Amino acid sequence: MRWLSAAVLVAVNLIPLIGVAFWGWSLMMILVLYWIESGIVGTLNICKIARAEGPMTADQCSVSASRTIRSCSTWCAAG
């Protein structure tokens, strides 16, 4: 199963190369695609982090999520 994960990773990362070689993609197009991908992955990870503490009440969850988002936003702004 590990080889399948590696094969998918390689195939997905070949898409920009194919886009440049055959479809005329520009550098800006590829950067925008990577930024969108990073935003989606980052958002999903923030949600996972917010829920990683185990079962909580609704109040605890909203406080934890807002704290996580604030921390991640600060880290991203500083980077």
TIVO-2410 file (N, C-alpha, C; in nm, 3 decimals):
# residues 79
REC num residu      c1      c2      c3 atome chaine
REC   1      M   0.081  -0.119   0.000     N      A
REC   1      M   0.000   0.000   0.000    CA      A
REC   1      M   0.086   0.126   0.000     C      A
REC   2      R   0.205   0.116   0.056     N      A
REC   2      R   0.295   0.231   0.062    CA      A
REC   2      R   0.339   0.274  -0.078     C      A
REC   3      W   0.358   0.179  -0.167     N      A
REC   3      W   0.398   0.212  -0.304    CA      A
REC   3      W   0.287   0.287  -0.377     C      A
REC   4      L   0.162   0.255  -0.345     N      A
REC   4      L   0.050   0.323  -0.408    CA      A
REC   4      L   0.047   0.470  -0.366     C      A
REC   5      S   0.072   0.495  -0.240     N      A
REC   5      S   0.076   0.632  -0.191    CA      A
REC   5      S   0.189   0.710  -0.260     C      A
REC   6      A   0.305   0.647  -0.275     N      A
REC   6      A   0.417   0.712  -0.342    CA      A
REC   6      A   0.386   0.737  -0.490     C      A
REC   7      A   0.320   0.642  -0.554     N      A
REC   7      A   0.285   0.657  -0.696    CA      A
REC   7      A   0.186   0.771  -0.716     C      A
REC   8      V   0.088   0.782  -0.627     N      A
REC   8      V  -0.010   0.891  -0.636    CA      A
REC   8      V   0.060   1.025  -0.614     C      A
REC   9      L   0.149   1.031  -0.517     N      A
REC   9      L   0.223   1.154  -0.489    CA      A
REC   9      L   0.304   1.199  -0.611     C      A
REC  10      V   0.373   1.106  -0.673     N      A
REC  10      V   0.452   1.138  -0.793    CA      A
REC  10      V   0.361   1.184  -0.906     C      A
REC  11      A   0.252   1.113  -0.928     N      A
REC  11      A   0.160   1.148  -1.037    CA      A
REC  11      A   0.101   1.287  -1.018     C      A
REC  12      V   0.059   1.319  -0.896     N      A
REC  12      V   0.000   1.450  -0.869    CA      A
REC  12      V   0.103   1.560  -0.889     C      A
REC  13      N   0.227   1.535  -0.852     N      A
REC  13      N   0.330   1.636  -0.868    CA      A
REC  13      N   0.379   1.648  -1.011     C      A
REC  14      L   0.345   1.554  -1.098     N      A
REC  14      L   0.379   1.566  -1.239    CA      A
REC  14      L   0.280   1.653  -1.316     C      A
REC  15      I   0.163   1.678  -1.258     N      A
REC  15      I   0.061   1.758  -1.326    CA      A
REC  15      I   0.113   1.897  -1.364     C      A
REC  16      P   0.180   1.972  -1.275     N      A
REC  16      P   0.232   2.103  -1.318    CA      A
REC  16      P   0.335   2.092  -1.431     C      A
REC  17      L   0.418   1.991  -1.427     N      A
REC  17      L   0.517   1.971  -1.534    CA      A
REC  17      L   0.448   1.947  -1.668     C      A
REC  18      I   0.346   1.864  -1.667     N      A
REC  18      I   0.268   1.838  -1.788    CA      A
REC  18      I   0.195   1.964  -1.832     C      A
REC  19      G   0.144   2.039  -1.736     N      A
REC  19      G   0.076   2.165  -1.768    CA      A
REC  19      G   0.166   2.264  -1.839     C      A
REC  20      V   0.291   2.273  -1.793     N      A
REC  20      V   0.387   2.364  -1.857    CA      A
REC  20      V   0.427   2.311  -1.995     C      A
REC  21      A   0.455   2.182  -2.003     N      A
REC  21      A   0.506   2.124  -2.128    CA      A
REC  21      A   0.401   2.117  -2.239     C      A
REC  22      F   0.277   2.085  -2.204     N      A
REC  22      F   0.178   2.058  -2.309    CA      A
REC  22      F   0.061   2.157  -2.313     C      A
REC  23      W   0.032   2.224  -2.202     N      A
REC  23      W  -0.086   2.309  -2.198    CA      A
REC  23      W  -0.053   2.457  -2.188     C      A
REC  24      G   0.074   2.491  -2.187     N      A
REC  24      G   0.115   2.631  -2.187    CA      A
REC  24      G   0.090   2.706  -2.058     C      A
REC  25      W   0.091   2.637  -1.944     N      A
REC  25      W   0.072   2.704  -1.816    CA      A
REC  25      W   0.190   2.797  -1.788     C      A
REC  26      S   0.161   2.908  -1.724     N      A
REC  26      S   0.266   3.002  -1.684    CA      A
REC  26      S   0.308   2.974  -1.539     C      A
REC  27      L   0.416   3.037  -1.501     N      A
REC  27      L   0.462   3.024  -1.363    CA      A
REC  27      L   0.355   3.077  -1.265     C      A
REC  28      M   0.290   3.186  -1.303     N      A
REC  28      M   0.187   3.243  -1.216    CA      A
REC  28      M   0.071   3.145  -1.197     C      A
REC  29      M   0.032   3.074  -1.301     N      A
REC  29      M  -0.076   2.975  -1.291    CA      A
REC  29      M  -0.039   2.865  -1.192     C      A
REC  30      I   0.084   2.818  -1.200     N      A
REC  30      I   0.129   2.711  -1.109    CA      A
REC  30      I   0.135   2.762  -0.965     C      A
REC  31      L   0.185   2.884  -0.946     N      A
REC  31      L   0.190   2.940  -0.811    CA      A
REC  31      L   0.050   2.955  -0.751     C      A
REC  32      V  -0.043   3.001  -0.831     N      A
REC  32      V  -0.180   3.016  -0.783    CA      A
REC  32      V  -0.238   2.880  -0.744     C      A
REC  33      L  -0.213   2.778  -0.826     N      A
REC  33      L  -0.261   2.643  -0.793    CA      A
REC  33      L  -0.201   2.593  -0.662     C      A
REC  34      Y  -0.071   2.615  -0.641     N      A
REC  34      Y  -0.008   2.573  -0.516    CA      A
REC  34      Y  -0.061   2.652  -0.397     C      A
REC  35      W  -0.087   2.782  -0.416     N      A
REC  35      W  -0.142   2.862  -0.306    CA      A
REC  35      W  -0.281   2.814  -0.269     C      A
REC  36      I  -0.362   2.783  -0.368     N      A
REC  36      I  -0.496   2.731  -0.340    CA      A
REC  36      I  -0.486   2.598  -0.267     C      A
REC  37      E  -0.398   2.511  -0.315     N      A
REC  37      E  -0.379   2.380  -0.250    CA      A
REC  37      E  -0.334   2.398  -0.105     C      A
REC  38      S  -0.239   2.488  -0.083     N      A
REC  38      S  -0.190   2.512   0.053    CA      A
REC  38      S  -0.300   2.566   0.143     C      A
REC  39      G  -0.384   2.653   0.090     N      A
REC  39      G  -0.495   2.706   0.168    CA      A
REC  39      G  -0.595   2.599   0.208     C      A
REC  40      I  -0.626   2.509   0.114     N      A
REC  40      I  -0.719   2.401   0.143    CA      A
REC  40      I  -0.661   2.305   0.246     C      A
REC  41      V  -0.535   2.265   0.226     N      A
REC  41      V  -0.471   2.172   0.320    CA      A
REC  41      V  -0.457   2.238   0.458     C      A
REC  42      G  -0.419   2.365   0.461     N      A
REC  42      G  -0.406   2.436   0.588    CA      A
REC  42      G  -0.538   2.445   0.663     C      A
REC  43      T  -0.645   2.475   0.591     N      A
REC  43      T  -0.776   2.483   0.654    CA      A
REC  43      T  -0.818   2.349   0.712     C      A
REC  44      L  -0.797   2.241   0.636     N      A
REC  44      L  -0.830   2.108   0.686    CA      A
REC  44      L  -0.747   2.073   0.810     C      A
REC  45      N  -0.620   2.110   0.808     N      A
REC  45      N  -0.534   2.081   0.923    CA      A
REC  45      N  -0.574   2.162   1.046     C      A
REC  46      I  -0.616   2.286   1.028     N      A
REC  46      I  -0.664   2.365   1.142    CA      A
REC  46      I  -0.784   2.298   1.205     C      A
REC  47      C  -0.874   2.247   1.122     N      A
REC  47      C  -0.991   2.176   1.176    CA      A
REC  47      C  -0.950   2.050   1.251     C      A
REC  48      K  -0.853   1.976   1.197     N      A
REC  48      K  -0.805   1.856   1.266    CA      A
REC  48      K  -0.739   1.891   1.399     C      A
REC  49      I  -0.659   1.997   1.400     N      A
REC  49      I  -0.591   2.039   1.523    CA      A
REC  49      I  -0.694   2.080   1.629     C      A
REC  50      A  -0.795   2.153   1.585     N      A
REC  50      A  -0.896   2.201   1.679    CA      A
REC  50      A  -0.971   2.086   1.744     C      A
REC  51      R  -0.984   1.975   1.675     N      A
REC  51      R  -1.059   1.861   1.728    CA      A
REC  51      R  -0.970   1.753   1.788     C      A
REC  52      A  -0.841   1.773   1.793     N      A
REC  52      A  -0.747   1.668   1.835    CA      A
REC  52      A  -0.743   1.645   1.985     C      A
REC  53      E  -0.807   1.728   2.064     N      A
REC  53      E  -0.798   1.715   2.209    CA      A
REC  53      E  -0.894   1.612   2.267     C      A
REC  54      G  -0.976   1.552   2.187     N      A
REC  54      G  -1.070   1.453   2.236    CA      A
REC  54      G  -1.207   1.511   2.256     C      A
REC  55      P  -1.295   1.435   2.320     N      A
REC  55      P  -1.432   1.481   2.337    CA      A
REC  55      P  -1.438   1.608   2.424     C      A
REC  56      M  -1.513   1.706   2.377     N      A
REC  56      M  -1.531   1.831   2.451    CA      A
REC  56      M  -1.676   1.875   2.438     C      A
REC  57      T  -1.714   1.966   2.524     N      A
REC  57      T  -1.846   2.027   2.510    CA      A
REC  57      T  -1.839   2.127   2.396     C      A
REC  58      A  -1.954   2.176   2.353     N      A
REC  58      A  -1.960   2.272   2.242    CA      A
REC  58      A  -1.884   2.401   2.277     C      A
REC  59      D  -1.895   2.447   2.401     N      A
REC  59      D  -1.826   2.569   2.443    CA      A
REC  59      D  -1.675   2.551   2.439     C      A
REC  60      Q  -1.628   2.437   2.488     N      A
REC  60      Q  -1.485   2.410   2.487    CA      A
REC  60      Q  -1.434   2.401   2.344     C      A
REC  61      C  -1.512   2.340   2.257     N      A
REC  61      C  -1.471   2.323   2.118    CA      A
REC  61      C  -1.456   2.457   2.048     C      A
REC  62      S  -1.550   2.547   2.068     N      A
REC  62      S  -1.543   2.677   2.001    CA      A
REC  62      S  -1.425   2.759   2.054     C      A
REC  63      V  -1.398   2.751   2.184     N      A
REC  63      V  -1.283   2.821   2.241    CA      A
REC  63      V  -1.154   2.763   2.186     C      A
REC  64      S  -1.143   2.630   2.182     N      A
REC  64      S  -1.024   2.564   2.132    CA      A
REC  64      S  -1.003   2.596   1.985     C      A
REC  65      A  -1.110   2.594   1.906     N      A
REC  65      A  -1.098   2.622   1.763    CA      A
REC  65      A  -1.053   2.766   1.740     C      A
REC  66      S  -1.112   2.861   1.813     N      A
REC  66      S  -1.073   3.001   1.794    CA      A
REC  66      S  -0.929   3.023   1.837     C      A
REC  67      R  -0.886   2.957   1.943     N      A
REC  67      R  -0.748   2.968   1.989    CA      A
REC  67      R  -0.653   2.910   1.885     C      A
REC  68      T  -0.690   2.797   1.827     N      A
REC  68      T  -0.607   2.733   1.724    CA      A
REC  68      T  -0.597   2.821   1.600     C      A
REC  69      I  -0.709   2.875   1.556     N      A
REC  69      I  -0.709   2.960   1.438    CA      A
REC  69      I  -0.626   3.086   1.463     C      A
REC  70      R  -0.639   3.144   1.580     N      A
REC  70      R  -0.561   3.263   1.614    CA      A
REC  70      R  -0.412   3.231   1.614     C      A
REC  71      S  -0.373   3.117   1.669     N      A
REC  71      S  -0.233   3.077   1.673    CA      A
REC  71      S  -0.179   3.053   1.533     C      A
REC  72      C  -0.256   2.982   1.452     N      A
REC  72      C  -0.213   2.954   1.315    CA      A
REC  72      C  -0.205   3.081   1.232     C      A
REC  73      S  -0.299   3.172   1.250     N      A
REC  73      S  -0.298   3.299   1.177    CA      A
REC  73      S  -0.175   3.380   1.213     C      A
REC  74      T  -0.143   3.385   1.341     N      A
REC  74      T  -0.024   3.458   1.386    CA      A
REC  74      T   0.101   3.396   1.327     C      A
REC  75      W   0.109   3.265   1.327     N      A
REC  75      W   0.226   3.196   1.273    CA      A
REC  75      W   0.240   3.222   1.124     C      A
REC  76      C   0.129   3.217   1.051     N      A
REC  76      C   0.132   3.241   0.907    CA      A
REC  76      C   0.169   3.385   0.875     C      A
REC  77      A   0.119   3.478   0.953     N      A
REC  77      A   0.150   3.620   0.931    CA      A
REC  77      A   0.297   3.649   0.958     C      A
REC  78      A   0.353   3.580   1.057     N      A
REC  78      A   0.494   3.601   1.090    CA      A
REC  78      A   0.586   3.538   0.987     C      A
REC  79      G   0.538   3.432   0.921     N      A
REC  79      G   0.620   3.360   0.823    CA      A
REC  79      G   0.630   3.438   0.699     C      A
***
